[in-house]
């Protein structure tokens, strides 16, 4: 089923093509790798959102403070290297090509290279575990738009399914939270699961929140099997962007920490369950902003690592590849089970943005990648 009906490209989420797979397309968000790339990167990320240039410079300072480099591209290189080794061990002989949404290597350039190399059909792995417009459908639209620029015969691209409830994504978070709880009085510890906030208009037209709640439940059930008595846990949000007139998922992680009863709680643990890698949003929103809020409240702060470089996560990608390549039975935990047709024609539509008011601030523009 094509993603964009008025496009000549073919981007599907089913085994609709007749040609065998001859490549893997690794797709991610992208990030700057030097000071000169920061503002152009942020302009691409926020295109069409009417965010003032001075706000982009303010956000850019978080990158400049770290040498103008986002960690996401290096994390992708590491993940791809591990995946190549894991595929070889599984006797899967497919080359991996890497393309980003917002920075080099750009999807259009990567897909042109694939066409030049004679690739006819590829399966795409996206570093986003959940269904939403920005986390699933938009990537498919990005791939479709990039395919339309290819000179020559463009390959067909099939997007792999979402994997929020795959054990290869969940189990590393369970182990990370178990380790973070070690030595703490669980009755005086509060656990926050965090994910990227999105506009309510986007959330109401996708299964994003349901899938996140399911993932939180899966981690919680497994933690309760080995440790009980925590005061509580909850799903909160981070990295909000866009105009203040647009409702987004709340509460923000910093606000949530500030509302914790310090007479009842001594420790705060944050689990970035909405993310695959420890990229800039995790470093800034959690390791800097949330950690500062916890310190100001007198809490001990611990943060669980994301799943992305865990061997079980890499093995999960191999399993996703083999699902398509060999018909291996898919694995999914919890009540939601497998998510078929996760990107059908009417799924996860683009959110409608309100018109910007003249002179209005565009709110906190977030710190993507």
LOTORPA-897197 format. One record per residue: x, y, z of N, C-alpha, C in turn. Coordinates in pm, whole numbers, padded with zeros to 5 digits, always signed. Example, Ala and Ser with C-alpha at 12.3 -4.5 7.8 and 13.67 -1.06 7.14 Angstrom:
2
+01319-00569+00780+01230-00450+00780+01320-00330+00780 +01285-00225+00708+01367-00106+00714+01290+00003+00787 
# end
This chain:
369
+00085-00120+00000+00000+00000+00000+00088+00124+00000 +00085+00207-00103+00170+00326-00105+00136+00421+00009 +00236+00490+00058+00214+00588+00164+00149+00713+00109 +00202+00764+00001+00154+00889-00055+00086+00857-00187 -00043+00874-00193-00118+00825-00307-00090+00902-00435 -00040+01026-00422-00010+01102-00544+00138+01092-00581 +00208+00993-00525+00351+00975-00553+00371+00855-00644 +00477+00860-00722+00514+00746-00804+00600+00646-00727 +00634+00681-00604+00719+00595-00523+00640+00478-00469 +00714+00376-00428+00651+00260-00365+00714+00242-00227 +00638+00273-00122+00681+00250+00014+00569+00176+00083 +00593+00053+00124+00487-00030+00177+00519-00076+00317 +00421-00139+00383+00449-00208+00509+00403-00352+00500 +00411-00408+00382+00378-00549+00363+00466-00605+00252 +00470-00736+00241+00553-00800+00139+00482-00799+00005 +00460-00679-00048+00378-00667-00168+00459-00684-00297 +00590-00660-00292+00669-00668-00413+00702-00811-00449 +00736-00832-00575+00771-00966-00621+00922-00991-00613 +01001-00885-00621+01146-00902-00618+01191-00940-00478 +01297-01021-00466+01349-01054-00333+01420-00933-00273 +01429-00931-00142+01502-00823-00076+01650-00836-00106 +01711-00721-00138+01855-00722-00163+01929-00612-00086 +01862-00550+00013+01928-00448+00096+01841-00414+00216 +01905-00353+00314+01838-00296+00431+01864-00147+00432 +01759-00070+00452+01771+00075+00463+01752+00112+00610 +01855+00165+00674+01852+00207+00814+01818+00356+00815 +01706+00391+00877+01655+00528+00870+01649+00589+01009 +01703+00711+01023+01701+00779+01152+01672+00928+01133 +01668+00998+01246+01629+01139+01248+01740+01231+01198 +01862+01199+01238+01975+01283+01200+02008+01386+01307 +02127+01444+01294+02171+01547+01387+02298+01612+01337 +02329+01732+01387+02450+01803+01341+02576+01734+01392 +02682+01745+01314+02811+01689+01353+02921+01796+01352 +02880+01921+01368+02974+02031+01377+02896+02161+01395 +02961+02265+01448+02891+02391+01475+02823+02451+01353 +02885+02438+01235+02827+02498+01114+02698+02428+01071 +02674+02307+01121+02556+02232+01081+02436+02255+01172 +02458+02319+01288+02353+02325+01390+02230+02400+01342 +02246+02526+01301+02129+02606+01263+02062+02551+01137 +02136+02514+01030+02068+02452+00915+01990+02327+00954 +02046+02247+01045+01975+02128+01091+01844+02167+01160 +01850+02263+01252+01729+02304+01324+01627+02366+01229 +01673+02436+01126+01580+02492+01029+01508+02383+00952 +01579+02275+00919+01511+02163+00851+01410+02097+00944 +01448+02078+01070+01360+02011+01166+01231+02090+01187 +01243+02221+01193+01128+02306+01228+01065+02373+01108 +01097+02331+00988+01042+02393+00868+00889+02394+00872 +00831+02510+00844+00686+02524+00840+00622+02550+00974 +00701+02560+01082+00643+02578+01215+00649+02722+01264 +00703+02813+01183+00707+02956+01217+00780+02983+01348 +00886+02908+01373+00966+02932+01492+01069+03040+01463 +01071+03148+01542+01163+03260+01516+01309+03217+01520 +01390+03288+01442+01532+03255+01434+01600+03264+01570 +01557+03359+01653+01620+03373+01784+01592+03252+01873 +01478+03189+01854+01449+03069+01931+01538+02953+01886 +01562+02945+01755+01650+02840+01706+01792+02858+01760 +01836+02982+01768+01969+03008+01823+01976+02967+01969 +01866+02988+02043+01863+02949+02182+01874+02798+02196 +01797+02725+02115+01805+02579+02117+01944+02534+02068 +01994+02602+01966+02125+02566+01913+02235+02572+02017 +02216+02656+02121+02320+02668+02223+02344+02536+02294 +02239+02452+02305+02258+02321+02368+02355+02236+02287 +02350+02249+02155+02445+02178+02069+02583+02241+02078 +02589+02376+02074+02718+02444+02081+02790+02412+02212 +02712+02397+02319+02772+02363+02447+02839+02226+02444 +02800+02143+02345+02858+02010+02330+02939+02001+02201 +02997+02114+02162+03083+02117+02045+03009+02119+01913 +02877+02145+01917+02798+02148+01794+02768+02010+01738 +02783+01908+01821+02768+01769+01774+02656+01700+01851 +02560+01644+01780+02462+01556+01840+02521+01415+01845 +02492+01339+01949+02546+01202+01955+02474+01104+01863 +02363+01145+01800+02277+01046+01735+02345+00978+01616 +02421+01051+01536+02482+00988+01419+02587+00885+01459 +02666+00916+01561+02765+00819+01607+02696+00696+01666 +02584+00718+01734+02507+00606+01786+02452+00520+01673 +02411+00584+01565+02364+00508+01449+02477+00427+01387 +02595+00486+01375+02709+00412+01320+02740+00289+01405 +02734+00309+01536+02761+00197+01627+02655+00089+01611 +02529+00130+01602+02421+00034+01588+02433-00043+01456 +02465+00028+01349+02480-00036+01218+02595-00135+01220 +02707-00098+01283+02820-00190+01292+02784-00316+01368 +02711-00301+01478+02668-00418+01555+02569-00502+01475 +02481-00434+01400+02382-00506+01320+02449-00585+01208 +02550-00526+01146+02622-00599+01041+02681-00729+01094 +02740-00721+01213+02798-00842+01273+02690-00944+01308 +02577-00896+01362+02469-00986+01401+02405-01052+01279 +02391-00978+01171+02336-01036+01047+02429-01142+00992 +02558-01115+00995+02655-01214+00947+02648-01342+01030 +02633-01326+01161+02622-01443+01248+02495-01522+01220 +02390-01453+01171+02264-01519+01140+02258-01565+00994 +02371-01555+00922+02379-01594+00781+02283-01514+00694 +02263-01387+00728+02183-01297+00646+02279-01206+00571 +02281-01220+00439+02377-01148+00356+02307-01034+00283 +02286-00923+00354+02224-00805+00294+02305-00682+00333 +02338-00596+00236+02409-00472+00270+02315-00376+00343 +02372-00293+00431+02296-00192+00503+02331-00054+00449 +02229+00021+00411+02244+00160+00368+02179+00248+00475 +02237+00365+00499+02190+00453+00607+02147+00588+00549 +02024+00629+00584+01975+00760+00541+01901+00829+00653 +01920+00962+00666+01857+01042+00771+01749+01134+00716 +01660+01172+00805+01555+01267+00772+01609+01410+00762 +01699+01448+00852+01734+01589+00867+01882+01622+00859 +01966+01525+00832+02109+01554+00820+02175+01447+00735 +02296+01476+00694+02372+01377+00616+02400+01254+00702 +02396+01137+00640+02360+01109+00501+02209+01120+00477 +02170+01208+00386+02029+01232+00360+01967+01115+00284 +01838+01092+00311+01767+00982+00247+01778+00985+00096 +01761+01105+00036+01764+01115-00110+01899+01068-00165 +02008+01110-00101+02141+01069-00147+02161+00919-00130 +02113+00866-00017+02129+00723+00010+02051+00640-00092 +01928+00680-00119+01846+00604-00213+01901+00613-00355 +01964+00725-00390+02029+00735-00520+02146+00637-00527 +02223+00630-00419+02333+00533-00414+02281+00391-00428 +02172+00362-00361+02115+00229-00370+02073+00197-00513 +02010+00295-00579+01970+00275-00718+02092+00253-00807 +02197+00333-00784+02320+00319-00863+02384+00181-00841 +02365+00127-00720+02422-00004-00688+02335-00119-00737 +02221-00085-00797+02135-00188-00852+02038-00250-00753 +02018-00188-00637+01921-00239-00539+01781-00226-00597 +01703-00332-00588+01567-00330-00642+01460-00328-00533 +01490-00384-00417+01390-00389-00310+01460-00395-00175 +01423-00304-00087+01486-00296+00045+01380-00295+00154 +01419-00341+00271+01334-00327+00389+01394-00218+00475 +01308-00130+00529+01355-00014+00604+01333-00033+00753 +01439-00020+00830+01430-00015+00976+01440+00130+01019 +01341+00175+01098+01336+00313+01146+01362+00315+01295 +01444+00409+01341+01479+00416+01484+01368+00485+01562 +01247+00438+01546+01131+00486+01620+01042+00366+01648 +01016+00340+01776+00951+00215+01815+00799+00221+01813 +00742+00342+01798+00599+00360+01818+00529+00415+01694 +00397+00402+01693+00314+00455+01585+00271+00598+01617 +00296+00689+01527+00244+00825+01532+00277+00886+01397 +00230+01007+01372+00265+01070+01245+00416+01089+01235 +00477+01153+01335+00620+01185+01325+00706+01061+01342 +00656+00958+01413+00737+00842+01441+00724+00730+01339 +00624+00738+01252+00604+00629+01156+00567+00683+01018 +00448+00740+01007+00400+00781+00875+00491+00885+00809 +00539+00981+00887+00625+01083+00827+00753+01024+00771 +00807+00923+00837+00926+00858+00782+00893+00794+00647 +00776+00735+00637+00738+00673+00510+00719+00780+00402 +00664+00894+00442+00651+01004+00348+00788+01057+00307 +00881+01066+00403+01017+01108+00371+01082+01014+00271 +01065+00884+00292+01122+00787+00200+01059+00801+00062 +00927+00816+00058+00857+00831-00069+00904+00955-00144 +00919+01067-00072+00966+01190-00136+01108+01173-00188 +01192+01106-00111+01330+01083-00155+01334+00992-00277 +01249+00891-00280+01245+00800-00396+01206+00875-00523 +01122+00976-00509+01080+01052-00626+01193+01133-00689 +01303+01152-00613+01416+01228-00666+01520+01140-00732 +01503+01009-00721+01604+00916-00773+01609+00920-00924 +01730+00934-00976+01753+00930-01120+01774+00785-01161 +01682+00732-01238+01691+00593-01278+01584+00510-01209 +01607+00383-01201+01509+00291-01144+01524+00288-00992 +01425+00346-00922+01430+00352-00776+01388+00219-00716 +01449+00179-00606+01409+00054-00541+01273+00069-00472 +01202-00042-00458+01086-00045-00370+01136-00056-00227 +01064+00007-00134+01105+00007+00006+00988-00036+00093 +01007-00139+00174+00906-00187+00267+00950-00153+00409 +00868-00076+00479+00902-00039+00617+00872-00155+00712 +00969-00185+00799+00946-00287+00901+00843-00237+01003 +00782-00330+01075+00678-00297+01170+00733-00225+01293 +00642-00161+01368+00682-00101+01495+00711-00212+01596 +00791-00179+01697+00847-00284+01783+00846-00245+01931 +00754-00160+01971+00747-00113+02109+00725-00226+02209 +00665-00336+02165+00636-00446+02257+00716-00572+02224 +00827-00554+02157+00916-00668+02131+01009-00685+02251 +01034-00809+02294+01123-00829+02410+01262-00770+02392 +01309-00760+02268+01440-00700+02245+01445-00552+02276 +01330-00486+02278+01321-00345+02318+01289-00333+02467 +01201-00420+02518+01153-00411+02655+01255-00463+02756 +01315-00579+02730+01400-00644+02830+01520-00560+02873 +01589-00488+02783+01699-00403+02831+01652-00294+02927 +01531-00242+02906+01477-00141+02997+01445-00202+03134 +01396-00325+03133+01368-00395+03258+01497-00412+03338 +01602-00458+03273+01729-00477+03342+01786-00343+03389 +01772-00239+03306+01823-00108+03345+01751-00052+03466 +01619-00069+03470+01543-00020+03585+01572-00103+03710 +01587-00232+03693+01623-00318+03807+01756-00273+03868 +01853-00243+03781+01984-00197+03828+01972-00061+03897 +01889+00028+03841+01873+00161+03899+01807+00155+04037 +01721+00058+04058+01651+00043+04186+01741-00014+04295 +01852-00076+04255+01938-00145+04350+01989-00048+04458 +01973-00087+04582+02023-00008+04693+01932+00103+04739 +01818+00123+04672+01726+00229+04709+01610+00172+04791 +01554+00255+04875+01430+00221+04945+01317+00240+04844 +01265+00129+04794+01166+00137+04687+01038+00207+04731 +01008+00202+04859+00888+00269+04907+00902+00420+04904 +01025+00468+04887+01049+00613+04880+01113+00651+04746 +01079+00572+04644+01131+00595+04510+01016+00611+04411 +01025+00711+04325+00923+00732+04221+00988+00715+04084 +00924+00638+03998+00976+00609+03865+00895+00685+03761 +00966+00761+03679+00904+00832+03567+00947+00765+03436 +00851+00723+03357+00875+00678+03220+00852+00798+03129 +00949+00830+03045+00936+00948+02961+00933+00913+02812 +00861+00996+02738+00854+00984+02592+00840+01124+02535 +00866+01135+02406+00857+01265+02340+00711+01310+02336 +00686+01429+02387+00551+01485+02376+00520+01514+02230 +00393+01500+02194+00346+01534+02059+00217+01613+02074 +00175+01685+01970+00049+01759+01978-00068+01665+02006 -00165+01713+02082-00283+01633+02111-00355+01592+01983 -00351+01678+01881-00416+01643+01754-00349+01525+01688 -00219+01508+01709-00147+01392+01657-00173+01270+01744 -00172+01290+01876-00193+01178+01967-00332+01119+01953 -00433+01202+01929-00571+01153+01921-00598+01076+01794 -00509+01085+01697-00527+01016+01569-00422+00907+01547 -00369+00854+01658-00272+00746+01648-00283+00660+01773 -00205+00552+01776-00201+00463+01892-00079+00489+01979 -00020+00607+01964+00105+00641+02032+00093+00625+02184 -00006+00688+02244-00020+00684+02389-00055+00543+02436 -00144+00475+02364-00179+00338+02401-00057+00247+02398 +00025+00262+02295+00144+00178+02283+00245+00209+02393 +00260+00336+02426+00351+00372+02534+00302+00318+02668 +00173+00332+02694+00120+00277+02818+00138+00126+02825 +00124+00060+02710+00145-00084+02705+00290-00119+02736 +00384-00042+02678+00526-00067+02705+00558-00043+02853 +00503+00064+02911+00523+00091+03053+00471-00025+03137 +00354-00076+03101+00296-00189+03172+00385-00313+03163 +00440-00337+03043+00526-00453+03024+00651-00444+03111 +00712-00327+03118+00830-00310+03204+00790-00324+03351 +00680-00260+03390+00637-00263+03529+00606-00403+03578 +00539-00482+03494+00507-00619+03533+00632-00700+03559 +00732-00681+03476+00855-00758+03492+00938-00709+03611 +00932-00580+03640+01000-00528+03759+00931-00578+03885 +00799-00579+03886+00725-00624+04004+00752-00771+04035 +00793-00845+03932+00822-00987+03955+00949-01006+04038 +01037-00903+04039+01162-00916+04114+01176-00813+04225 +01093-00707+04221+01103-00602+04323+00968-00534+04336 +00920-00517+04455+00790-00453+04475+00800-00342+04577 +00688-00273+04597+00681-00173+04703+00712-00030+04661 +00736-00005+04532+00761+00133+04490+00638+00219+04520 +00662+00345+04557+00551+00436+04582+00467+00454+04457 +00530+00459+04342+00452+00474+04220+00538+00498+04099 +00473+00490+03985+00539+00522+03858+00435+00584+03768 +00481+00659+03669+00388+00723+03577+00457+00755+03445 +00376+00771+03341+00425+00812+03210+00414+00963+03199 +00526+01028+03169+00529+01173+03150+00598+01203+03018 +00617+01331+02989+00657+01371+02855+00774+01467+02860 +00839+01484+02747+00953+01575+02737+00962+01630+02595 +01049+01732+02578+01087+01782+02445+00972+01845+02369 +00877+01905+02440+00768+01974+02375+00821+02084+02284 +00756+02107+02172+00791+02217+02084+00664+02275+02025 +00678+02383+01948+00560+02440+01882+00497+02552+01960 +00397+02617+01901+00333+02734+01963+00258+02697+02089 +00255+02787+02187+00186+02758+02312+00036+02743+02296 -00019+02791+02183-00162+02778+02158-00202+02636+02119 -00104+02552+02086-00133+02414+02046-00117+02322+02167 -00224+02250+02205-00213+02157+02319-00121+02039+02285 -00034+02005+02379+00055+01890+02367+00033+01798+02486 +00084+01676+02474+00076+01582+02585+00151+01636+02706 +00092+01627+02822+00150+01674+02948+00127+01569+03056 +00202+01576+03170+00292+01683+03211+00434+01662+03160 +00510+01770+03155+00652+01764+03123+00728+01702+03241 +00836+01633+03212+00913+01563+03314+00960+01658+03423 +01005+01778+03390+01052+01871+03492+00937+01914+03582 +00822+01946+03522+00706+01983+03604+00664+01867+03694 +00670+01745+03641+00629+01628+03719+00722+01607+03839 +00852+01625+03818+00947+01611+03930+00921+01718+04035 +00892+01840+03990+00867+01949+04084+00741+01927+04167 +00651+01842+04120+00527+01816+04192+00535+01696+04286 +00648+01625+04284+00664+01510+04373+00672+01557+04519 +00607+01484+04607+00607+01515+04749+00741+01475+04810 +00823+01574+04842+00957+01546+04894+00954+01489+05036 +00841+01500+05104+00830+01438+05236+00810+01287+05226 +00759+01242+05109+00731+01099+05092+00832+01028+05005 +00909+01104+04926+00998+01046+04825+01140+01099+04845 +01238+01009+04832+01379+01047+04837+01449+01032+04703 +01395+00943+04617+01466+00905+04495+01376+00916+04374 +01435+00959+04263+01365+00968+04135+01445+00891+04031 +01376+00801+03961+01437+00728+03850+01361+00763+03722 +01436+00789+03616+01376+00821+03487+01411+00713+03386 +01308+00662+03317+01325+00560+03214+01281+00618+03080 +01373+00647+02987+01336+00705+02858+01277+00601+02764 +01157+00554+02797+01097+00442+02726+01053+00479+02585 +01042+00607+02556+00999+00649+02423+01111+00661+02321 +01234+00631+02363+01350+00656+02278+01433+00529+02257 +01501+00525+02144+01588+00413+02112+01732+00442+02153 +01775+00569+02142+01916+00604+02166+01926+00720+02265 +02042+00730+02329+02073+00841+02420+02118+00963+02340 +02025+01020+02263+02064+01134+02179+02045+01266+02254 +02046+01379+02181+02052+01510+02246+01932+01536+02336 +01812+01492+02296+01695+01518+02380+01706+01445+02513 +01760+01326+02511+01780+01251+02635+01885+01320+02721 +01995+01360+02660+02103+01424+02735+02058+01556+02795 +01988+01639+02717+01951+01771+02766+01829+01766+02858 +01721+01706+02809+01596+01709+02885+01602+01625+03011 +01678+01516+03008+01682+01427+03124+01810+01445+03205 +01926+01422+03141+02052+01426+03216+02086+01566+03266 +02032+01669+03201+02058+01806+03245+01938+01865+03317 +01825+01883+03246+01711+01955+03302+01641+01877+03413 +01610+01750+03387+01541+01670+03488+01632+01645+03609 +01759+01619+03582+01853+01596+03692+01866+01720+03779 +01866+01839+03717+01874+01963+03795+01748+01980+03880 +01632+01953+03820+01507+01967+03896+01506+01872+04016 +01553+01749+03996+01559+01653+04106+01654+01700+04215 +01769+01753+04176+01867+01802+04274+01810+01917+04355 +01741+02006+04288+01682+02121+04358+01576+02078+04458 +01513+01963+04433+01412+01911+04525+01473+01821+04632 +01605+01796+04621+01673+01713+04718+01661+01565+04692 +01625+01525+04568+01611+01384+04535+01742+01328+04480 +01768+01200+04508+01870+01130+04432+01811+01098+04295 +01889+01120+04191+01841+01105+04053+01919+00995+03982 +01847+00902+03922+01909+00798+03840+01834+00788+03708 +01910+00767+03601+01847+00757+03469+01887+00626+03402 +01788+00552+03351+01811+00425+03283+01855+00453+03139 +01947+00370+03089+01993+00384+02951+01886+00334+02853 +01889+00386+02733+01801+00339+02628+01847+00202+02576 +01763+00139+02496+01787+00000+02455+01882-00015+02337 +01910+00095+02265+01964+00085+02130+02090+00006+02107 +02184+00007+02201+02309-00065+02176+02315-00197+02252 +02206-00233+02318+02203-00362+02387+02201-00474+02283 +02275-00582+02305+02276-00692+02208+02137-00748+02178 +02048-00744+02277+01913-00797+02255+01834-00709+02159 +01861-00579+02161+01795-00490+02067+01846-00516+01925 +01975-00533+01912+02032-00562+01781+01977-00696+01729 +01968-00795+01817+01911-00924+01776+01764-00908+01735 +01693-00815+01799+01555-00788+01760+01547-00739+01616 +01640-00651+01577+01639-00603+01438+01661-00719+01342 +01752-00810+01380+01775-00929+01297+01645-01009+01284 +01571-01023+01393+01445-01095+01388+01345-01024+01297 +01340-00892+01303+01250-00817+01214+01287-00840+01068 +01417-00845+01042+01463-00874+00906+01419-01014+00864 +01437-01110+00952+01403-01249+00918+01253-01271+00905 +01174-01188+00974+01029-01196+00955+00993-01176+00808 +01059-01079+00746+01029-01049+00606+01104-01140+00511 +01226-01173+00548+01312-01249+00458+01275-01397+00456 +01241-01451+00572+01222-01595+00585+01085-01634+00639 +01001-01535+00674+00871-01568+00730+00876-01614+00874 +00982-01574+00947+00994-01609+01088+00874-01552+01164 +00818-01630+01258+00699-01587+01332+00730-01463+01415 +00653-01354+01398+00676-01233+01476+00650-01254+01624 +00722-01180+01707+00707-01187+01852+00661-01052+01903 +00559-01054+01990+00510-00931+02053+00455-00965+02190 +00485-00880+02288+00440-00900+02425+00315-00818+02453 +00239-00859+02554+00132-00775+02606+00001-00784+02532 -00095-00703+02579-00232-00708+02531-00249-00659+02387 -00166-00565+02343-00185-00508+02209-00137-00603+02101 -00043-00690+02134+00005-00787+02037+00069-00720+01915 +00066-00790+01804+00119-00734+01680+00032-00619+01632 +00092-00526+01563+00020-00410+01512+00018-00420+01360 -00082-00485+01301-00088-00498+01156-00130-00367+01091 -00088-00347+00969-00127-00228+00893-00106-00102+00976 +00010-00093+01044+00031+00019+01133+00036+00152+01060 +00052+00151+00933+00057+00276+00857-00035+00267+00736 -00161+00236+00760-00258+00232+00651-00289+00370+00598 -00374+00377+00497-00404+00503+00429-00456+00610+00526 -00533+00570+00628-00594+00668+00717-00525+00677+00853 -00419+00602+00873-00352+00601+01004-00261+00721+01020 -00255+00770+01145-00156+00871+01185-00148+00989+01088 -00259+01060+01064-00254+01172+00970-00168+01286+01022 -00124+01370+00932-00044+01487+00969-00128+01577+01060 -00072+01626+01171-00149+01714+01260-00175+01848+01197 -00289+01907+01228-00322+02039+01178-00266+02144+01273 -00179+02228+01222-00117+02331+01305-00199+02460+01298 -00227+02525+01413-00298+02652+01409-00212+02759+01346 -00272+02857+01278-00192+02965+01220-00121+03044+01328 +00003+03080+01301+00081+03156+01399+00027+03297+01410 +00018+03348+01533-00022+03486+01554+00098+03576+01530 +00077+03694+01468+00190+03785+01445+00259+03819+01576 +00389+03800+01577+00469+03836+01695+00464+03736+01807 +00390+03626+01789+00377+03528+01898+00503+03443+01908 +00542+03412+02032+00651+03318+02053+00605+03178+02014 +00694+03100+01967+00658+02965+01926+00687+02861+02033 +00699+02907+02157+00713+02811+02267+00850+02748+02270 +00861+02644+02350+00986+02573+02366+01004+02480+02247 +01100+02509+02158+01108+02433+02034+01172+02295+02046 +01206+02254+02165+01257+02118+02181+01402+02106+02139 +01456+01986+02157+01596+01962+02124+01608+01832+02051 +01558+01827+01926+01559+01699+01855+01698+01648+01824 +01715+01517+01844+01836+01444+01806+01961+01501+01868 
# end
